[in-house]
């Protein structure tokens, strides 16, 4: 798997978004080429990659459903 490089710009720097896009474009190309070499058709590989990205965005947009429990017995319920 290709190593993801760290950002070179601060969070408030407008160049950071473009850099992130370049990094992920290259990763997406690498994934697609690997899938094609493994025998998947280019179109189905591209669609599967887009669907995976969409599912991740939907996951990020959904409310967190985790219930955090205390690490010790200092909880109100005992």
MMTF fields as JSON, N, C-alpha, C and O atoms, coordinates in Angstrom:
{
  "mmtfVersion": "1.0.0",
  "mmtfProducer": "UNKNOWN",
  "numBonds": 311,
  "numAtoms": 312,
  "numGroups": 78,
  "numChains": 1,
  "numModels": 1,
  "chainsPerModel": [1],
  "groupsPerChain": [78],
  "chainIdList": ["A"],
  "bondAtomList": [4, 2, 8, 6, 12, 10, 16, 14, 20, 18, 24, 22, 28, 26, 32, 30, 36, 34, 40, 38, 44, 42, 48, 46, 52, 50, 56, 54, 60, 58, 64, 62, 68, 66, 72, 70, 76, 74, 80, 78, 84, 82, 88, 86, 92, 90, 96, 94, 100, 98, 104, 102, 108, 106, 112, 110, 116, 114, 120, 118, 124, 122, 128, 126, 132, 130, 136, 134, 140, 138, 144, 142, 148, 146, 152, 150, 156, 154, 160, 158, 164, 162, 168, 166, 172, 170, 176, 174, 180, 178, 184, 182, 188, 186, 192, 190, 196, 194, 200, 198, 204, 202, 208, 206, 212, 210, 216, 214, 220, 218, 224, 222, 228, 226, 232, 230, 236, 234, 240, 238, 244, 242, 248, 246, 252, 250, 256, 254, 260, 258, 264, 262, 268, 266, 272, 270, 276, 274, 280, 278, 284, 282, 288, 286, 292, 290, 296, 294, 300, 298, 304, 302, 308, 306],
  "bondOrderList": [1, 1, 1, 1, 1, 1, 1, 1, 1, 1, 1, 1, 1, 1, 1, 1, 1, 1, 1, 1, 1, 1, 1, 1, 1, 1, 1, 1, 1, 1, 1, 1, 1, 1, 1, 1, 1, 1, 1, 1, 1, 1, 1, 1, 1, 1, 1, 1, 1, 1, 1, 1, 1, 1, 1, 1, 1, 1, 1, 1, 1, 1, 1, 1, 1, 1, 1, 1, 1, 1, 1, 1, 1, 1, 1, 1, 1],
  "groupList": [{"groupName": "UNK", "atomNameList": ["N", "CA", "C", "O"], "elementList": ["N", "C", "C", "O"], "formalChargeList": [0, 0, 0, 0], "bondAtomList": [1, 0, 2, 1, 3, 2], "bondOrderList": [1, 1, 2], "singleLetterCode": "X", "chemCompType": "L-PEPTIDE LINKING"}],
  "groupTypeList": [0, 0, 0, 0, 0, 0, 0, 0, 0, 0, 0, 0, 0, 0, 0, 0, 0, 0, 0, 0, 0, 0, 0, 0, 0, 0, 0, 0, 0, 0, 0, 0, 0, 0, 0, 0, 0, 0, 0, 0, 0, 0, 0, 0, 0, 0, 0, 0, 0, 0, 0, 0, 0, 0, 0, 0, 0, 0, 0, 0, 0, 0, 0, 0, 0, 0, 0, 0, 0, 0, 0, 0, 0, 0, 0, 0, 0, 0],
  "groupIdList": [1, 2, 3, 4, 5, 6, 7, 8, 9, 10, 11, 12, 13, 14, 15, 16, 17, 18, 19, 20, 21, 22, 23, 24, 25, 26, 27, 28, 29, 30, 31, 32, 33, 34, 35, 36, 37, 38, 39, 40, 41, 42, 43, 44, 45, 46, 47, 48, 49, 50, 51, 52, 53, 54, 55, 56, 57, 58, 59, 60, 61, 62, 63, 64, 65, 66, 67, 68, 69, 70, 71, 72, 73, 74, 75, 76, 77, 78],
  "secStructList": [7, 7, 7, 7, 7, 7, 7, 1, 1, 7, 6, 6, 7, 6, 2, 2, 2, 2, 2, 2, 2, 2, 2, 2, 2, 2, 2, 2, 2, 2, 2, 2, 2, 2, 2, 2, 2, 6, 6, 7, 7, 2, 2, 2, 2, 2, 2, 2, 2, 2, 2, 2, 2, 2, 2, 2, 2, 2, 2, 2, 2, 1, 7, 7, 7, 7, 7, 7, 7, 7, 1, 1, 1, 7, 1, 6, 6, 7],
  "xCoordList": [0.843, 0.0, 0.881, 1.935, 0.439, 1.179, 1.145, 0.109, 2.278, 2.352, 1.7, 1.938, 0.885, 0.24, 1.167, 1.597, 1.47, 2.367, 1.62, 0.412, 2.36, 1.789, 1.572, 2.277, 0.595, 0.37, 1.552, 2.217, 1.779, 2.86, 2.347, 3.138, 1.026, 0.439, -0.412, -0.951, -0.53, -1.365, -2.831, -3.209, -3.651, -5.077, -5.762, -6.679, -5.345, -5.996, -5.391, -5.799, -4.443, -3.815, -4.653, -4.951, -5.026, -5.881, -5.235, -5.941, -3.93, -3.232, -3.37, -3.123, -3.762, -3.866, -4.903, -4.66, -6.048, -7.1, -6.615, -6.854, -5.934, -5.419, -4.371, -4.332, -3.542, -2.527, -3.195, -2.786, -4.218, -4.948, -5.573, -5.529, -6.145, -6.738, -5.691, -5.941, -4.528, -3.453, -3.03, -2.834, -2.893, -2.482, -3.517, -3.158, -4.8, -5.835, -6.127, -6.555, -5.904, -6.011, -4.978, -5.29, -3.775, -2.714, -3.04, -2.822, -3.552, -3.921, -5.056, -5.03, -6.036, -7.161, -6.672, -7.118, -5.758, -5.196, -4.457, -4.594, -3.682, -2.937, -3.878, -3.635, -4.95, -5.934, -6.601, -6.754, -6.996, -7.667, -6.75, -7.183, -5.51, -4.555, -4.334, -4.262, -4.227, -4.06, -5.268, -5.12, -6.463, -7.69, -7.751, -8.125, -7.388, -7.391, -6.387, -6.68, -5.21, -4.192, -4.633, -4.176, -5.53, -6.04, -7.187, -7.633, -7.674, -8.715, -10.055, -10.975, -10.2, -11.449, -11.492, -10.459, -12.684, -12.826, -12.646, -12.98, -12.122, -11.824, -13.072, -13.018, -14.2, -15.428, -15.947, -16.36, -15.925, -16.435, -15.498, -15.953, -14.207, -13.252, -13.456, -13.45, -13.636, -13.845, -15.14, -15.176, -16.195, -17.475, -17.393, -17.928, -16.735, -16.586, -15.782, -16.095, -14.758, -13.95, -14.778, -14.7, -15.57, -16.437, -17.493, -17.787, -18.061, -19.058, -18.453, -19.087, -17.233, -16.565, -16.329, -16.514, -15.921, -15.71, -17.027, -17.068, -18.1, -19.409, -19.875, -20.395, -19.688, -20.077, -19.307, -19.861, -18.033, -17.237, -17.723, -17.782, -18.069, -18.602, -19.916, -20.141, -20.782, -22.05, -21.804, -22.513, -20.811, -20.441, -20.009, -20.411, -19.194, -18.744, -19.9, -19.881, -20.901, -22.035, -23.08, -23.948, -23.014, -24.027, -23.708, -22.549, -24.759, -24.51, -23.741, -23.921, -22.895, -22.111, -23.044, -23.864, -22.91, -23.793, -23.048, -23.512, -21.936, -21.164, -21.615, -21.939, -21.635, -21.941, -20.649, -20.129, -20.13, -18.881, -19.152, -20.079, -18.353, -18.474, -17.258, -16.163, -17.435, -16.294, -15.287, -15.645, -14.03, -12.988, -12.945, -12.249, -13.694, -13.709, -15.142, -16.074, -15.331, -16.677, -17.189, -18.067, -16.669, -17.1, -18.31, -18.519, -19.089, -20.26, -21.454, -21.503, -22.423, -23.581, -24.396, -25.061, -24.343, -25.142, -24.416, -24.946, -23.218, -22.571, -21.409, -20.789],
  "yCoordList": [-1.19, 0.0, 1.244, 1.28, 2.231, 3.478, 4.258, 4.329, 4.84, 5.645, 7.0, 7.641, 7.421, 8.73, 9.757, 9.602, 10.801, 11.832, 12.768, 12.969, 13.326, 14.302, 15.633, 15.948, 16.422, 17.728, 18.672, 18.622, 19.521, 20.509, 21.889, 22.809, 22.035, 23.346, 23.273, 22.218, 24.391, 24.478, 24.325, 24.498, 24.004, 23.767, 24.974, 24.8, 26.176, 27.378, 27.868, 28.914, 27.149, 27.519, 26.96, 25.766, 27.805, 27.399, 26.35, 25.631, 26.257, 25.281, 23.853, 22.895, 23.711, 22.381, 21.504, 20.317, 22.071, 21.29, 20.762, 19.602, 21.61, 21.183, 20.082, 19.123, 20.227, 19.205, 17.878, 16.823, 17.932, 16.73, 16.064, 14.841, 16.857, 16.311, 15.611, 14.526, 16.22, 15.598, 14.257, 13.276, 14.226, 12.995, 11.898, 10.772, 12.216, 11.2, 10.837, 9.716, 11.757, 11.402, 10.328, 9.361, 10.503, 9.524, 8.182, 7.132, 8.206, 6.962, 6.27, 5.051, 7.024, 6.44, 5.804, 4.714, 6.473, 5.894, 4.593, 3.609, 4.592, 3.391, 2.244, 1.108, 2.531, 1.5, 0.979, -0.231, 1.877, 1.465, 0.607, -0.417, 1.001, 0.227, -1.147, -2.147, -1.2, -2.493, -3.392, -4.592, -2.809, -3.579, -4.097, -5.248, -3.26, -3.663, -4.788, -5.765, -4.652, -5.697, -7.006, -8.08, -6.916, -8.118, -8.751, -9.848, -8.061, -8.641, -7.942, -8.355, -6.901, -6.143, -5.205, -4.696, -4.977, -4.011, -2.595, -2.325, -1.72, -0.353, 0.354, 1.01, 0.222, 0.889, 0.395, 1.191, -0.93, -1.456, -1.109, -0.888, -1.059, -0.667, 0.799, 1.14, 1.654, 3.082, 3.307, 4.096, 2.616, 2.765, 2.243, 2.867, 1.115, 0.573, 1.525, 1.693, 2.138, 3.101, 4.326, 4.813, 4.827, 5.977, 5.632, 6.444, 4.427, 3.999, 3.883, 4.258, 3.367, 3.259, 4.641, 4.84, 5.586, 6.953, 7.566, 8.241, 7.327, 7.856, 7.259, 7.973, 5.94, 5.312, 5.908, 6.082, 6.221, 6.809, 8.22, 8.595, 8.996, 10.345, 10.257, 11.036, 9.323, 9.14, 8.709, 9.145, 7.863, 7.462, 8.679, 8.829, 9.551, 10.749, 11.694, 12.381, 11.729, 12.63, 12.072, 12.814, 10.794, 10.192, 10.467, 10.655, 10.488, 10.714, 9.534, 8.383, 9.853, 8.814, 7.951, 8.464, 6.657, 5.744, 4.965, 3.913, 5.46, 4.785, 5.234, 6.403, 4.305, 4.65, 4.501, 3.394, 5.606, 5.573, 5.138, 5.636, 4.22, 3.731, 4.164, 4.263, 4.426, 4.835, 3.694, 2.519, 4.066, 3.066, 2.461, 1.475, 3.062, 2.547, 2.575, 2.726, 2.436, 2.369, 3.734, 3.787, 4.815, 6.158, 6.644, 7.85, 5.74, 6.147, 6.36, 5.776, 7.189, 7.438, 6.169, 6.089, 5.197, 3.991, 2.958, 1.879, 3.291, 2.415, 1.715, 0.943],
  "zCoordList": [0.0, 0.0, 0.0, 0.635, -0.704, -0.834, 0.476, 1.138, 0.845, 2.06, 1.814, 0.79, 2.756, 2.667, 3.297, 4.441, 2.546, 3.051, 3.996, 3.875, 4.924, 5.856, 5.15, 4.192, 5.618, 5.001, 5.248, 6.283, 4.265, 4.364, 4.765, 4.978, 4.869, 5.153, 6.411, 6.743, 7.106, 8.299, 7.935, 6.777, 8.911, 8.694, 8.059, 7.257, 8.394, 7.867, 6.55, 6.047, 5.989, 4.725, 3.573, 3.548, 2.635, 1.526, 0.616, -0.092, 0.627, -0.216, 0.307, -0.426, 1.565, 2.18, 1.47, 1.254, 1.109, 0.448, -0.902, -1.238, -1.674, -2.977, -2.803, -3.575, -1.802, -1.535, -1.175, -1.659, -0.329, 0.062, -1.165, -1.3, -2.047, -3.28, -4.132, -4.656, -4.275, -5.071, -4.463, -5.18, -3.143, -2.464, -2.694, -3.038, -2.507, -2.642, -4.099, -4.377, -5.025, -6.445, -6.796, -7.491, -6.32, -6.596, -5.94, -6.544, -4.727, -4.044, -4.794, -4.964, -5.236, -5.979, -7.274, -7.632, -7.984, -9.209, -8.902, -9.629, -7.834, -7.446, -7.12, -7.526, -6.39, -6.051, -7.321, -7.488, -8.21, -9.448, -10.31, -10.836, -10.46, -11.264, -10.647, -11.361, -9.33, -8.651, -8.884, -9.116, -8.82, -9.048, -10.482, -10.708, -11.45, -12.863, -13.077, -13.766, -12.49, -12.609, -11.966, -12.357, -10.968, -10.309, -11.083, -10.745, -12.13, -12.962, -12.921, -13.627, -12.122, -12.096, -13.294, -13.728, -13.825, -14.925, -14.358, -13.204, -15.181, -14.737, -14.205, -13.164, -14.919, -14.502, -13.164, -12.32, -12.967, -11.702, -10.552, -9.429, -10.817, -9.779, -9.393, -8.211, -10.388, -10.118, -9.343, -8.4, -9.742, -9.047, -7.62, -6.704, -7.418, -6.069, -5.182, -4.004, -5.746, -4.995, -4.626, -3.498, -5.573, -5.303, -4.25, -3.373, -4.34, -3.358, -1.96, -0.973, -1.875, -0.579, 0.026, 1.227, -0.807, -0.333, 0.145, 1.173, -0.608, -0.223, 1.103, 1.96, 1.272, 2.535, 3.705, 4.79, 3.49, 4.557, 4.889, 6.06, 3.873, 4.111, 4.879, 5.805, 4.511, 5.23, 6.669, 7.576, 6.886, 8.243, 9.049, 10.203, 8.457, 9.164, 9.48, 10.501, 8.61, 8.793, 9.751, 10.212, 10.056, 10.924, 12.391, 12.761, 13.227, 14.657, 15.253, 14.858, 16.197, 16.851, 17.695, 18.455, 17.553, 18.275, 19.357, 19.796, 19.773, 20.804, 22.182, 22.39, 23.115, 24.498, 25.28, 25.421, 25.789, 26.517, 27.953, 28.591, 28.453, 29.812, 30.6, 30.045, 31.903, 32.704, 32.829, 32.76, 33.014, 33.145, 34.548, 34.79, 35.462, 36.844, 37.361, 36.572, 38.636, 39.204, 39.68, 40.541, 39.148, 39.557, 38.773, 38.641, 38.264, 37.489, 38.412, 39.494, 38.006, 38.835, 39.135, 40.168, 38.246, 38.464, 39.32, 39.587, 39.741, 40.68, 40.178, 40.91]
}
